[in-house]
Amino acid sequence: MEKLPKVSYDVLKDKALRELLSSQQLPLSGDRNTRIARHRRWVMMYNANLDKTTGRKTLPELRLELRTWEGGQKESKYVVEDTSAYETRLISNNEASHKEEFSRLVEEVRRRASNRPVSGDVSREGVVEDSDEEYL
């Protein structure tokens, strides 16, 4: 038995994905994302099983484990209907939780900016002038 190669699902057509699942005798049900998740998990489980030196599982045992994993995924699936509203809510929550720190930092920068010398009024202390001398 050889390891299964990783697949670039972004360029894989639906028909090819179904053929990959079918070749491993895996269910073809579900939408594209479900089939991709199923195949990714299968490749990981199958290859990890081959890496074991002892206690390898049979293919039917691996398929049963995959089915159990899928059942757990369906139960704990959290779907965000409107991702832009969800992201906006996350950002506003983040802003609210860090507003005090942000205000403090802005005030600190403003204080430092007001204490800076005006250009042309810069002290020459510690400035090393370039020399025309050549060193041998």
Secondary structure, DSSP 8 states (H G I E B T S, - for coil): --------GGG--HHHHHHHHHHTT----S-HHHHHHHHHHHHHHHHHHHH-SS----HHHHHHHHHHHHHHHHHT----S-HHHHHHHHHHHHHHHHHHHHHHHHHHHHHHHHTS--TT----TT----------
